[in-house]
Amino acid sequence: MNWNVGMIGYKFMGKAHSHAYRDLTMFFPEADAPVMKAICGRDEKAVAQAARQFGWESWETDWRKLVERDDIDVIDINAPSDAHKEIAVAAAQAGKHLFCEKPLALSLEDAREMLDSAEKAKVKHMIGFNYRFVPAVRLARKLIEEGRIGRIYHFRGMFLQDWIVDPGFPLVWRLRKEVAGSGAHGDLGAHVIDLAHYLVGDLEEVVGMSETFIKERPLPSEATGLSAKGDSNSPKGQVTVDDATLFLGRFKSGALGSFEATRFAPGRRCTNAFEINGSKGSIRFDFERMNELQVYFTDDADDVQGFRRIMATDPAHAYMEAWWPPGHSIGFEHTFIHEVLELSSAIREDRQPVPSFHDGVKCQQVLEAVELSVSRRSWVKVSEV
């Protein structure tokens, strides 16, 4: 059974999602095939070019027209964060299934409204936490679920980037609170929070701090994805989001957590990493080496104790039976194919995909609890927000 997709957004995430739709059944032939019906963006020339380049049948310049089309089953939302709620609510009311990039919304209130609309309409709803779909991360969860590293004591996670270290880098939309919601905290920290939820469990309380190192930046003349052009002599605008946010957390299980999200770590292109320590062992992961999981077991013989490198590329690992011979690695783009596989399977099986808007709301709740903690300069219960 095929399912028809209408996608809003055509830049960084739009390309990643398009690639996933195109390649899903090449590698997972048992999946129901997504049909790339229409792509939507405000710039007609640019969205038309994206439609031709990415393989969409048609394009629209008004998302409302896309949502109203009878030949669309799923609305994929990867536009900037300030557009998520309005589109999702309208699409749910039109009976469309929803696939939305993170963070779910600009605020917890909006995220809850999106979830409520989807639930009332009884449509499928999925949020784009693609790092859950890395085979090595799936292996980490399997080891934890099977009790192979014992009781969890510590989670320490970080997402480090460096793409705006230059003070002359333009004021792109991700640096404006009214569009992005928050900076490194919501963009990068959301992924770390979700991985913590996925691997360790819910957080109970948090205490955080944040900083905006560069207060003003030149206005952009051109911007695409994470790149932009501007003139250092052009007018400047105010940066209204955080450049870095760090926080401590206590999980409901009693485990302790530390979280760091920054765009000011020179040399760190995409260090989405975590280490988990348990009573029987430890796990380490870094997305810059995404096919590897470092594992340590306390019951190894004394003369061979130490972290071992597991290449999560064998058919024994999640999704890998569909890809290449053992030892041949996969990349960032494959996580989106795995996401779309989950969405396709959920539609066929008439169940909610995982992660769903419930997970998006839960992540948004932690994000706002941290922001409240930063303003209060004190610990905050997640349940307070």
C-alpha positions in Angstrom: 0.0 0.0 0.0 1.4 3.4 -1.0 1.0 6.5 1.0 1.2 10.1 -0.3 3.5 12.7 1.2 3.3 16.5 1.2 6.4 18.1 2.6 6.7 21.7 3.9 10.4 22.8 3.8 13.1 22.1 1.2 16.5 23.0 2.6 18.7 21.0 5.0 16.0 18.7 6.5 13.9 18.8 3.3 16.8 17.3 1.4 17.4 14.7 4.1 13.7 13.7 4.2 13.4 13.6 0.4 16.4 11.3 0.2 14.8 9.0 2.8 11.5 8.8 0.9 13.3 8.0 -2.4 15.5 5.3 -1.0 13.2 3.5 1.5 12.0 0.7 -0.6 15.3 0.2 -2.4 16.7 -1.1 0.8 13.5 -2.1 2.7 11.4 -3.6 -0.1 8.9 -4.9 2.4 7.9 -1.4 3.4 4.9 0.5 1.9 6.3 3.0 -0.5 5.9 6.7 0.1 4.8 8.7 -2.9 6.4 12.1 -3.1 3.3 14.1 -4.2 4.2 17.7 -3.4 6.8 19.9 -1.8 6.0 23.4 -0.4 8.0 26.6 0.1 7.4 30.3 -0.1 10.0 31.0 -2.8 8.4 29.5 -6.0 11.6 29.5 -8.0 13.6 27.8 -5.2 10.9 25.2 -4.3 10.3 24.4 -8.0 14.1 23.7 -8.3 14.0 21.6 -5.1 11.0 19.6 -6.5 13.0 18.8 -9.7 16.2 18.0 -7.8 14.7 15.9 -5.1 12.1 14.1 -7.2 8.7 15.5 -6.1 5.8 15.3 -8.5 4.6 18.9 -7.9 5.1 22.0 -5.6 3.0 24.5 -3.8 3.9 28.0 -2.4 1.1 28.0 0.2 1.1 25.3 2.9 -2.6 25.7 3.4 -3.3 24.5 -0.2 -1.0 21.5 0.4 -2.9 20.6 3.6 -6.2 20.8 1.8 -5.2 18.5 -1.1 -7.2 15.2 -1.2 -4.2 13.3 -2.6 -2.0 13.8 0.5 -2.0 11.3 3.4 1.0 12.6 5.4 2.2 16.1 6.0 6.0 16.4 6.7 6.9 19.6 8.5 10.6 20.6 8.4 10.0 24.4 8.1 11.5 26.7 10.8 10.1 26.0 14.3 7.8 29.0 14.4 5.6 27.4 11.7 5.2 24.0 13.3 2.2 24.5 15.4 -0.1 26.2 12.9 0.7 23.7 10.2 0.4 20.7 12.4 -3.0 21.7 13.9 -4.4 22.5 10.5 -3.1 19.3 9.0 -4.5 17.2 11.9 -7.9 18.8 11.5 -7.7 17.9 7.8 -7.1 14.3 8.8 -3.5 14.1 7.7 -0.9 12.1 9.5 2.0 14.2 10.8 5.8 13.9 10.7 7.4 17.0 12.3 11.0 17.9 12.9 12.3 18.8 16.4 11.9 20.8 18.5 8.2 20.2 18.2 7.2 23.8 18.8 8.4 27.2 20.2 6.8 26.5 23.6 5.5 23.7 25.7 2.0 25.2 25.4 2.2 25.0 21.6 3.6 21.5 21.7 0.8 20.3 23.9 -1.7 21.9 21.5 -0.1 20.0 18.6 -0.4 16.7 20.5 -3.9 17.4 21.5 -5.0 18.2 18.0 -3.4 15.1 16.6 -4.9 12.9 19.3 -8.4 14.4 18.8 -8.1 13.8 15.0 -6.9 10.3 15.6 -4.0 10.7 13.1 -0.5 9.3 13.4 2.1 11.7 14.7 5.9 11.4 14.7 8.7 13.7 15.7 12.1 13.7 14.0 14.5 12.5 16.6 16.7 10.7 14.0 19.6 9.8 16.3 17.4 7.1 17.9 17.7 5.3 14.6 21.5 4.9 14.6 22.2 1.1 14.8 24.9 1.7 17.5 22.4 3.7 19.6 19.9 0.8 19.2 22.6 -1.5 20.5 23.2 0.7 23.5 19.5 0.5 24.3 19.5 -3.2 23.9 22.4 -3.7 26.3 20.7 -1.4 28.9 17.3 -3.2 28.5 18.9 -6.6 28.9 20.7 -5.4 32.1 24.1 -6.1 30.7 25.6 -2.9 32.2 23.5 -3.2 35.4 21.9 -0.3 37.3 22.5 3.0 35.6 24.3 5.6 37.7 25.4 8.3 35.3 24.4 9.7 31.9 26.6 12.5 30.5 25.7 13.8 27.1 26.9 16.6 24.9 26.2 18.0 21.4 29.1 20.3 20.4 29.3 22.3 17.1 31.4 25.2 16.0 29.6 26.7 13.0 29.0 30.1 14.4 32.2 30.7 16.3 33.1 33.5 13.8 31.5 36.8 15.1 31.1 37.7 11.4 28.8 34.8 10.8 25.3 36.2 9.8 22.2 36.4 11.9 20.4 33.4 10.5 16.9 32.3 11.6 18.3 29.8 14.1 19.7 32.7 16.1 16.4 34.5 16.4 14.2 33.4 19.3 10.9 34.4 17.6 11.6 31.9 14.8 13.8 29.2 16.4 12.4 29.2 20.0 15.9 28.8 21.5 19.5 28.3 20.3 21.9 25.5 21.0 19.5 24.4 23.8 16.5 23.6 21.7 18.4 22.7 18.5 21.1 20.5 19.8 20.1 20.0 23.5 16.8 18.5 22.4 18.6 15.6 20.8 20.6 14.9 23.9 17.5 15.1 26.1 15.7 12.7 23.9 18.5 10.2 23.8 18.6 10.4 27.6 14.9 9.7 27.8 15.3 6.9 25.2 18.2 5.2 27.0 17.9 6.0 30.7 14.3 7.3 31.4 12.5 10.4 32.5 14.2 13.4 34.2 12.8 14.6 37.5 14.6 17.9 38.2 17.2 20.1 36.5 19.5 23.0 37.1 21.1 24.9 34.3 23.1 27.9 33.0 23.4 29.4 29.5 25.3 32.1 27.7 25.1 34.1 24.5 28.7 34.9 23.7 28.1 37.0 20.5 25.3 39.5 21.1 25.0 41.0 17.6 25.7 39.7 14.1 25.5 41.0 10.6 22.2 40.5 8.8 22.4 37.7 6.1 22.3 38.3 2.4 21.8 34.6 1.8 21.2 31.5 3.9 20.8 27.8 3.2 20.8 25.0 5.9 23.7 25.7 8.3 25.5 28.0 5.9 25.0 31.7 5.2 26.6 34.7 3.5 26.8 38.2 4.8 29.0 41.3 4.9 30.6 42.2 8.2 30.0 45.9 7.3 26.3 45.3 6.8 23.7 46.3 9.5 23.6 44.1 12.5 20.8 42.5 14.4 20.5 41.1 18.0 21.1 37.5 18.7 18.2 36.5 20.9 19.0 32.8 21.7 21.6 31.0 23.7 24.9 30.1 22.2 25.5 27.4 24.8 23.4 25.8 27.6 24.6 23.4 30.2 22.5 21.7 32.9 22.5 18.9 35.5 19.6 16.6 35.9 18.4 13.9 38.2 16.5 11.0 36.6 13.4 9.5 38.2 15.4 6.3 38.5 18.0 8.0 40.7 20.6 8.2 38.0 22.5 11.5 37.6 22.9 13.4 34.3 25.0 16.2 32.8 24.1 17.8 29.5 25.9 20.3 27.3 24.9 21.9 24.1 27.0 24.5 22.4 27.8 26.0 19.0 31.1 27.4 20.3 33.4 24.4 20.5 36.1 24.9 17.8 37.0 21.7 16.0 33.7 20.0 17.0 31.6 19.7 13.8 28.9 17.3 15.1 30.0 15.8 18.4 26.7 14.3 19.6 28.1 12.0 22.2 27.1 10.3 25.4 28.6 8.0 28.1 26.5 5.9 30.4 27.9 4.2 33.5 26.2 1.3 35.2 27.0 -1.1 38.0 28.2 -3.8 35.5 29.8 -1.7 32.8 29.8 1.5 30.6 28.8 2.6 27.1 30.3 5.4 25.0 29.0 6.8 21.7 30.0 9.7 19.5 28.1 10.4 16.3 31.3 11.5 14.6 32.1 7.8 14.7 28.4 6.7 14.3 29.0 3.1 13.4 31.0 2.4 16.6 29.9 1.8 20.2 32.5 1.6 23.0 31.5 -1.0 25.6 33.1 -1.9 28.9 32.1 -4.8 31.1 33.3 -5.2 34.7 33.2 -9.0 34.6 35.8 -9.3 31.9 39.0 -11.0 33.0 41.5 -8.6 34.7 44.0 -9.0 31.9 41.6 -7.9 29.1 39.6 -5.3 30.9 39.0 -2.0 29.1 36.6 -0.5 26.6 36.1 -2.6 23.5 35.1 -1.1 20.1 31.9 -2.7 18.6 31.4 -2.0 14.9 27.6 -1.9 14.7 27.5 -2.9 11.1 26.7 -6.7 11.2 23.3 -8.1 10.5 23.0 -8.7 14.3 22.6 -5.0 14.7 19.3 -3.0 14.0 18.6 -2.2 10.4 22.0 -3.5 9.1 20.6 -6.6 7.4 19.2 -4.2 4.7 22.5 -2.4 4.1 26.0 -3.5 3.1 28.3 -6.4 3.9 29.6 -6.5 7.5 32.2 -3.7 8.2 30.8 -1.4 5.6 29.6 1.7 7.3 26.4 3.8 6.9 26.0 7.6 7.5 23.8 10.4 8.7 21.3 10.1 5.8 20.5 6.5 6.7 19.0 7.6 10.1 16.2 9.3 8.2 15.5 6.2 6.1 15.1 4.3 9.3 12.8 7.0 10.6 10.6 6.8 7.5 10.6 3.0 7.8 9.1 3.4 11.3 6.5 5.9 10.0 5.6 3.6 7.1 5.3 0.6 9.4 3.1 2.5 11.9 0.7 3.6 9.2 0.5 0.0 7.9 0.0 -1.5 11.4 -2.4 1.2 12.5 -0.3 2.3 15.6 1.5 5.4 16.7 5.1 5.8 15.5 7.9 6.0 18.0 9.0 8.7 18.8 5.7 10.4 18.7 4.5 13.9 19.7 4.3 12.5 23.3 8.1 12.3 23.2 8.3 15.8 21.7 6.2 17.2 24.5 8.2 15.5 27.1 11.4 16.9 25.6 9.9 20.4 25.4 9.0 20.1 29.1 12.6 19.5 30.0 13.8 22.3 27.7 11.5 24.8 29.5 12.3 23.5 32.9 16.0 24.2 32.2 15.1 27.7 30.9 13.2 28.3 34.1 16.1 27.1 36.2 18.5 29.5 34.3 16.2 32.4 35.1 15.7 31.4 38.7 19.3 30.3 39.2 18.0 27.2 41.1 16.8 23.6 40.7 13.4 23.1 39.0 11.2 20.1 39.0 10.3 19.1 35.5 6.7 18.6 36.6 6.5 22.4 37.5 6.3 23.4 33.9 
